[in-house]
């Protein structure tokens, strides 16, 4: 089956990293069409996946945009649709991986007479999207998509609650290559030395810097923790959240935590960094659609604490393979951190369980089989 994948982003967020794994088995007969240039294109090329940037400028519609703002972008959208229709004629299927890809892919699927799959990596709720954007996504998916692959039950439920057709949806979790997360001890030790982490209790936060990812909650929690606890913030402001980055730096200074918080920016060595941590904290203040970093921490054998909402609740069974805290509650988070600091043996057992369960449930080979079976049963 020849697949035209579409994704709006030039930067590698969770949805884009997931797309690399899905596209890999189809790389000799697939094209990824991007709506923006950037490092994601390079990552696809490094994985020998054909890629083409289909725009000269990224589409100026945001998750919170109104209908009128959306209309203004028509001048950009129409030529893009025409290009996608042309490309789609050489493929059996259009696979939209993001919301803007759904909009373009849906219309193109109609004109090119190709079936449409929508991979839903979002929670279509009012916290994440404007009402206009939710309506557009639901209506286009309902009318044009033959299949909606939701990345968690939480994303599927939100889709159906917003009016999406339940009978076209199915849940497929993200897949991971367990081997990548088996790190070499000496590499990890060297990293700890380079970053000055030896002898400290290190909490890692791995996510783009954005208010709803809740880095500020972790900093507030850190202020309540013993001195040896330090934080590394791994990730960048991918979608222009520069004000938030400034706010985080001001917060760190105001709380006197400059020596205990290290901003590392975007990194490609997440497994090694996670292995260098004593705990990975996931602090999203709204429901997380899936939460790749939670599974990645598990695969690294590092204990993980996440917020009790969305996909995280499907990944963590508290006390068995991790901890859950209320979103936004920095006091509760500080308590969990202190427990992990004092009860290392118990926490290590939990992390060991988590690694075992995660390598069974999220193995990319099994996940890719699920996707391949779904596609061939629907479209062959
Ligand atoms: N990530 C990365 N480098 C960084 C920060 C994050 O490679 O500096 C990766 C992280 O390992 C994870 C993904 O980005 O695989 C983020 O996915 P997640 O589902 O946690 O969040 P999303 O970006 O989809 O909101």
Boltz pocket constraint, residues with backbone or C-beta under 6 A from the ligand:
constraints:
  - pocket:
      binder: B
      contacts: [[A, 12], [A, 13], [A, 14], [A, 15], [A, 17], [A, 206], [A, 207], [A, 208], [A, 234], [A, 235], [A, 236], [A, 265], [A, 266], [A, 267], [A, 268], [A, 270], [A, 290], [A, 291], [A, 292], [A, 293], [A, 294], [A, 296]]
      max_distance: 6.0
